[in-house]
Amino acid sequence: MAVKERVGLVVSDKMDKTVVVAIENRAPHPKYGKIVVRTQRYKAHDEENKCQVGDRVRIQETRPLSRTKHWIVADILSSNTTS
């Protein structure tokens, strides 16, 4: 069975070893045809606290790690390094 993967943006890194990743889904409205943007937020495990807000990351589904955390950060695609 294939492992589910998503690519999204880190919107919060305030928790220890956890980040919140927002994933945008753009799809046309079934009746009106206008593009509708829906955002789904996932909590993902970040073992070394490497992720920062604004980073683009790939997350992978895994076994439940807590009540709301079922994803892990697979890798950081682009980093938001601001000095």
CNS distance restraints for C-alpha pairs under 8 A (distance, minus, plus):
assign (resid   3 and name CA) (resid  60 and name CA) 6.94 0.50 0.50
assign (resid   3 and name CA) (resid  61 and name CA) 6.56 0.50 0.50
assign (resid   4 and name CA) (resid  60 and name CA) 5.84 0.50 0.50
assign (resid   4 and name CA) (resid  61 and name CA) 5.47 0.50 0.50
assign (resid   5 and name CA) (resid  58 and name CA) 6.76 0.50 0.50
assign (resid   5 and name CA) (resid  59 and name CA) 5.61 0.50 0.50
assign (resid   5 and name CA) (resid  60 and name CA) 4.58 0.50 0.50
assign (resid   5 and name CA) (resid  61 and name CA) 6.49 0.50 0.50
assign (resid   6 and name CA) (resid  23 and name CA) 7.51 0.50 0.50
assign (resid   6 and name CA) (resid  58 and name CA) 5.69 0.50 0.50
assign (resid   6 and name CA) (resid  59 and name CA) 5.40 0.50 0.50
assign (resid   6 and name CA) (resid  60 and name CA) 6.68 0.50 0.50
assign (resid   7 and name CA) (resid  23 and name CA) 6.76 0.50 0.50
assign (resid   7 and name CA) (resid  56 and name CA) 7.12 0.50 0.50
assign (resid   7 and name CA) (resid  57 and name CA) 5.72 0.50 0.50
assign (resid   7 and name CA) (resid  58 and name CA) 4.46 0.50 0.50
assign (resid   7 and name CA) (resid  59 and name CA) 6.35 0.50 0.50
assign (resid   8 and name CA) (resid  21 and name CA) 5.84 0.50 0.50
assign (resid   8 and name CA) (resid  22 and name CA) 5.50 0.50 0.50
assign (resid   8 and name CA) (resid  23 and name CA) 4.64 0.50 0.50
assign (resid   8 and name CA) (resid  24 and name CA) 7.33 0.50 0.50
assign (resid   8 and name CA) (resid  56 and name CA) 5.69 0.50 0.50
assign (resid   8 and name CA) (resid  57 and name CA) 5.66 0.50 0.50
assign (resid   8 and name CA) (resid  58 and name CA) 6.59 0.50 0.50
assign (resid   8 and name CA) (resid  59 and name CA) 7.87 0.50 0.50
assign (resid   9 and name CA) (resid  21 and name CA) 5.35 0.50 0.50
assign (resid   9 and name CA) (resid  22 and name CA) 5.34 0.50 0.50
assign (resid   9 and name CA) (resid  23 and name CA) 6.67 0.50 0.50
assign (resid   9 and name CA) (resid  53 and name CA) 7.76 0.50 0.50
assign (resid   9 and name CA) (resid  54 and name CA) 5.95 0.50 0.50
assign (resid   9 and name CA) (resid  55 and name CA) 5.76 0.50 0.50
assign (resid   9 and name CA) (resid  56 and name CA) 4.66 0.50 0.50
assign (resid   9 and name CA) (resid  57 and name CA) 6.26 0.50 0.50
assign (resid  10 and name CA) (resid  19 and name CA) 6.63 0.50 0.50
assign (resid  10 and name CA) (resid  20 and name CA) 5.76 0.50 0.50
assign (resid  10 and name CA) (resid  21 and name CA) 4.44 0.50 0.50
assign (resid  10 and name CA) (resid  22 and name CA) 6.35 0.50 0.50
assign (resid  10 and name CA) (resid  51 and name CA) 7.43 0.50 0.50
assign (resid  10 and name CA) (resid  52 and name CA) 6.76 0.50 0.50
assign (resid  10 and name CA) (resid  53 and name CA) 5.03 0.50 0.50
assign (resid  10 and name CA) (resid  54 and name CA) 5.33 0.50 0.50
assign (resid  10 and name CA) (resid  55 and name CA) 5.45 0.50 0.50
assign (resid  10 and name CA) (resid  56 and name CA) 6.47 0.50 0.50
assign (resid  10 and name CA) (resid  57 and name CA) 7.14 0.50 0.50
assign (resid  11 and name CA) (resid  19 and name CA) 7.63 0.50 0.50
assign (resid  11 and name CA) (resid  20 and name CA) 5.72 0.50 0.50
assign (resid  11 and name CA) (resid  21 and name CA) 5.83 0.50 0.50
assign (resid  11 and name CA) (resid  22 and name CA) 6.42 0.50 0.50
assign (resid  11 and name CA) (resid  53 and name CA) 5.24 0.50 0.50
assign (resid  11 and name CA) (resid  54 and name CA) 6.37 0.50 0.50
assign (resid  12 and name CA) (resid  19 and name CA) 5.69 0.50 0.50
assign (resid  12 and name CA) (resid  20 and name CA) 5.09 0.50 0.50
assign (resid  12 and name CA) (resid  21 and name CA) 7.37 0.50 0.50
assign (resid  12 and name CA) (resid  52 and name CA) 7.62 0.50 0.50
assign (resid  12 and name CA) (resid  53 and name CA) 5.69 0.50 0.50
assign (resid  13 and name CA) (resid  18 and name CA) 6.61 0.50 0.50
assign (resid  13 and name CA) (resid  19 and name CA) 4.70 0.50 0.50
assign (resid  13 and name CA) (resid  20 and name CA) 6.64 0.50 0.50
assign (resid  13 and name CA) (resid  51 and name CA) 7.08 0.50 0.50
assign (resid  13 and name CA) (resid  52 and name CA) 6.06 0.50 0.50
assign (resid  13 and name CA) (resid  53 and name CA) 6.23 0.50 0.50
assign (resid  14 and name CA) (resid  18 and name CA) 7.81 0.50 0.50
assign (resid  14 and name CA) (resid  19 and name CA) 7.34 0.50 0.50
assign (resid  15 and name CA) (resid  19 and name CA) 6.71 0.50 0.50
assign (resid  16 and name CA) (resid  49 and name CA) 7.14 0.50 0.50
assign (resid  17 and name CA) (resid  45 and name CA) 5.82 0.50 0.50
assign (resid  17 and name CA) (resid  46 and name CA) 4.73 0.50 0.50
assign (resid  17 and name CA) (resid  47 and name CA) 5.12 0.50 0.50
assign (resid  17 and name CA) (resid  48 and name CA) 6.64 0.50 0.50
assign (resid  17 and name CA) (resid  49 and name CA) 5.36 0.50 0.50
assign (resid  18 and name CA) (resid  43 and name CA) 6.57 0.50 0.50
assign (resid  18 and name CA) (resid  44 and name CA) 5.61 0.50 0.50
assign (resid  18 and name CA) (resid  45 and name CA) 4.71 0.50 0.50
assign (resid  18 and name CA) (resid  46 and name CA) 5.25 0.50 0.50
assign (resid  18 and name CA) (resid  47 and name CA) 7.67 0.50 0.50
assign (resid  18 and name CA) (resid  49 and name CA) 7.46 0.50 0.50
assign (resid  19 and name CA) (resid  43 and name CA) 5.73 0.50 0.50
assign (resid  19 and name CA) (resid  44 and name CA) 5.38 0.50 0.50
assign (resid  19 and name CA) (resid  45 and name CA) 6.55 0.50 0.50
assign (resid  19 and name CA) (resid  46 and name CA) 6.55 0.50 0.50
assign (resid  19 and name CA) (resid  51 and name CA) 7.34 0.50 0.50
assign (resid  20 and name CA) (resid  41 and name CA) 6.51 0.50 0.50
assign (resid  20 and name CA) (resid  42 and name CA) 5.63 0.50 0.50
assign (resid  20 and name CA) (resid  43 and name CA) 4.54 0.50 0.50
assign (resid  20 and name CA) (resid  44 and name CA) 6.22 0.50 0.50
assign (resid  21 and name CA) (resid  41 and name CA) 5.56 0.50 0.50
assign (resid  21 and name CA) (resid  42 and name CA) 5.22 0.50 0.50
assign (resid  21 and name CA) (resid  43 and name CA) 6.27 0.50 0.50
assign (resid  21 and name CA) (resid  44 and name CA) 7.00 0.50 0.50
assign (resid  21 and name CA) (resid  57 and name CA) 7.98 0.50 0.50
assign (resid  22 and name CA) (resid  39 and name CA) 6.32 0.50 0.50
assign (resid  22 and name CA) (resid  40 and name CA) 5.71 0.50 0.50
assign (resid  22 and name CA) (resid  41 and name CA) 4.43 0.50 0.50
assign (resid  22 and name CA) (resid  42 and name CA) 6.48 0.50 0.50
assign (resid  23 and name CA) (resid  39 and name CA) 5.56 0.50 0.50
assign (resid  23 and name CA) (resid  40 and name CA) 5.25 0.50 0.50
assign (resid  23 and name CA) (resid  41 and name CA) 6.26 0.50 0.50
assign (resid  23 and name CA) (resid  42 and name CA) 7.93 0.50 0.50
assign (resid  24 and name CA) (resid  37 and name CA) 6.47 0.50 0.50
assign (resid  24 and name CA) (resid  38 and name CA) 5.74 0.50 0.50
assign (resid  24 and name CA) (resid  39 and name CA) 4.54 0.50 0.50
assign (resid  24 and name CA) (resid  40 and name CA) 6.50 0.50 0.50
assign (resid  25 and name CA) (resid  37 and name CA) 5.69 0.50 0.50
assign (resid  25 and name CA) (resid  38 and name CA) 5.15 0.50 0.50
assign (resid  25 and name CA) (resid  39 and name CA) 6.20 0.50 0.50
assign (resid  25 and name CA) (resid  40 and name CA) 7.81 0.50 0.50
assign (resid  26 and name CA) (resid  35 and name CA) 6.32 0.50 0.50
assign (resid  26 and name CA) (resid  36 and name CA) 5.68 0.50 0.50
assign (resid  26 and name CA) (resid  37 and name CA) 4.62 0.50 0.50
assign (resid  26 and name CA) (resid  38 and name CA) 6.46 0.50 0.50
assign (resid  27 and name CA) (resid  35 and name CA) 5.39 0.50 0.50
assign (resid  27 and name CA) (resid  36 and name CA) 5.53 0.50 0.50
assign (resid  27 and name CA) (resid  37 and name CA) 6.75 0.50 0.50
assign (resid  28 and name CA) (resid  32 and name CA) 7.79 0.50 0.50
assign (resid  28 and name CA) (resid  33 and name CA) 4.93 0.50 0.50
assign (resid  28 and name CA) (resid  34 and name CA) 5.25 0.50 0.50
assign (resid  28 and name CA) (resid  35 and name CA) 4.20 0.50 0.50
assign (resid  28 and name CA) (resid  36 and name CA) 5.79 0.50 0.50
assign (resid  29 and name CA) (resid  33 and name CA) 4.66 0.50 0.50
assign (resid  29 and name CA) (resid  34 and name CA) 5.39 0.50 0.50
assign (resid  29 and name CA) (resid  35 and name CA) 6.10 0.50 0.50
assign (resid  29 and name CA) (resid  36 and name CA) 6.14 0.50 0.50
assign (resid  42 and name CA) (resid  69 and name CA) 7.52 0.50 0.50
assign (resid  42 and name CA) (resid  71 and name CA) 7.42 0.50 0.50
assign (resid  43 and name CA) (resid  68 and name CA) 6.81 0.50 0.50
assign (resid  43 and name CA) (resid  69 and name CA) 5.20 0.50 0.50
assign (resid  43 and name CA) (resid  70 and name CA) 7.26 0.50 0.50
assign (resid  43 and name CA) (resid  71 and name CA) 6.64 0.50 0.50
assign (resid  44 and name CA) (resid  59 and name CA) 7.05 0.50 0.50
assign (resid  44 and name CA) (resid  69 and name CA) 5.95 0.50 0.50
assign (resid  44 and name CA) (resid  70 and name CA) 6.79 0.50 0.50
assign (resid  44 and name CA) (resid  71 and name CA) 4.58 0.50 0.50
assign (resid  44 and name CA) (resid  72 and name CA) 4.74 0.50 0.50
assign (resid  44 and name CA) (resid  73 and name CA) 6.01 0.50 0.50
assign (resid  45 and name CA) (resid  69 and name CA) 7.12 0.50 0.50
assign (resid  45 and name CA) (resid  71 and name CA) 6.22 0.50 0.50
assign (resid  45 and name CA) (resid  72 and name CA) 4.43 0.50 0.50
assign (resid  45 and name CA) (resid  73 and name CA) 5.99 0.50 0.50
assign (resid  46 and name CA) (resid  50 and name CA) 6.98 0.50 0.50
assign (resid  46 and name CA) (resid  51 and name CA) 7.15 0.50 0.50
assign (resid  46 and name CA) (resid  72 and name CA) 6.47 0.50 0.50
assign (resid  46 and name CA) (resid  73 and name CA) 5.73 0.50 0.50
assign (resid  51 and name CA) (resid  55 and name CA) 6.50 0.50 0.50
assign (resid  51 and name CA) (resid  76 and name CA) 7.39 0.50 0.50
assign (resid  51 and name CA) (resid  79 and name CA) 7.89 0.50 0.50
assign (resid  52 and name CA) (resid  79 and name CA) 7.67 0.50 0.50
assign (resid  52 and name CA) (resid  80 and name CA) 7.02 0.50 0.50
assign (resid  53 and name CA) (resid  80 and name CA) 7.28 0.50 0.50
assign (resid  54 and name CA) (resid  79 and name CA) 7.34 0.50 0.50
assign (resid  54 and name CA) (resid  80 and name CA) 5.47 0.50 0.50
assign (resid  55 and name CA) (resid  76 and name CA) 7.00 0.50 0.50
assign (resid  55 and name CA) (resid  77 and name CA) 7.56 0.50 0.50
assign (resid  55 and name CA) (resid  78 and name CA) 5.81 0.50 0.50
assign (resid  55 and name CA) (resid  79 and name CA) 4.69 0.50 0.50
assign (resid  55 and name CA) (resid  80 and name CA) 5.12 0.50 0.50
assign (resid  56 and name CA) (resid  76 and name CA) 6.16 0.50 0.50
assign (resid  56 and name CA) (resid  77 and name CA) 5.43 0.50 0.50
assign (resid  56 and name CA) (resid  78 and name CA) 5.16 0.50 0.50
assign (resid  56 and name CA) (resid  79 and name CA) 6.56 0.50 0.50
assign (resid  57 and name CA) (resid  73 and name CA) 6.84 0.50 0.50
assign (resid  57 and name CA) (resid  74 and name CA) 7.52 0.50 0.50
assign (resid  57 and name CA) (resid  75 and name CA) 5.91 0.50 0.50
assign (resid  57 and name CA) (resid  76 and name CA) 4.43 0.50 0.50
assign (resid  57 and name CA) (resid  77 and name CA) 5.24 0.50 0.50
assign (resid  57 and name CA) (resid  78 and name CA) 7.10 0.50 0.50
assign (resid  58 and name CA) (resid  73 and name CA) 6.08 0.50 0.50
assign (resid  58 and name CA) (resid  74 and name CA) 5.49 0.50 0.50
assign (resid  58 and name CA) (resid  75 and name CA) 5.50 0.50 0.50
assign (resid  58 and name CA) (resid  76 and name CA) 6.42 0.50 0.50
assign (resid  58 and name CA) (resid  77 and name CA) 6.90 0.50 0.50
assign (resid  59 and name CA) (resid  71 and name CA) 6.22 0.50 0.50
assign (resid  59 and name CA) (resid  72 and name CA) 5.49 0.50 0.50
assign (resid  59 and name CA) (resid  73 and name CA) 4.45 0.50 0.50
assign (resid  59 and name CA) (resid  74 and name CA) 5.14 0.50 0.50
assign (resid  59 and name CA) (resid  75 and name CA) 7.25 0.50 0.50
assign (resid  60 and name CA) (resid  71 and name CA) 5.42 0.50 0.50
assign (resid  60 and name CA) (resid  72 and name CA) 5.39 0.50 0.50
assign (resid  60 and name CA) (resid  73 and name CA) 6.40 0.50 0.50
assign (resid  60 and name CA) (resid  74 and name CA) 5.96 0.50 0.50
assign (resid  61 and name CA) (resid  70 and name CA) 6.02 0.50 0.50
assign (resid  61 and name CA) (resid  71 and name CA) 4.46 0.50 0.50
assign (resid  61 and name CA) (resid  72 and name CA) 6.51 0.50 0.50
assign (resid  62 and name CA) (resid  70 and name CA) 5.52 0.50 0.50
assign (resid  62 and name CA) (resid  71 and name CA) 5.38 0.50 0.50
assign (resid  62 and name CA) (resid  72 and name CA) 6.74 0.50 0.50
assign (resid  63 and name CA) (resid  70 and name CA) 5.87 0.50 0.50
assign (resid  63 and name CA) (resid  71 and name CA) 7.74 0.50 0.50
assign (resid  64 and name CA) (resid  68 and name CA) 7.75 0.50 0.50
assign (resid  64 and name CA) (resid  69 and name CA) 6.10 0.50 0.50
assign (resid  64 and name CA) (resid  70 and name CA) 4.55 0.50 0.50
assign (resid  64 and name CA) (resid  71 and name CA) 7.80 0.50 0.50
assign (resid  65 and name CA) (resid  69 and name CA) 5.47 0.50 0.50
assign (resid  65 and name CA) (resid  70 and name CA) 5.81 0.50 0.50
assign (resid  66 and name CA) (resid  70 and name CA) 7.21 0.50 0.50
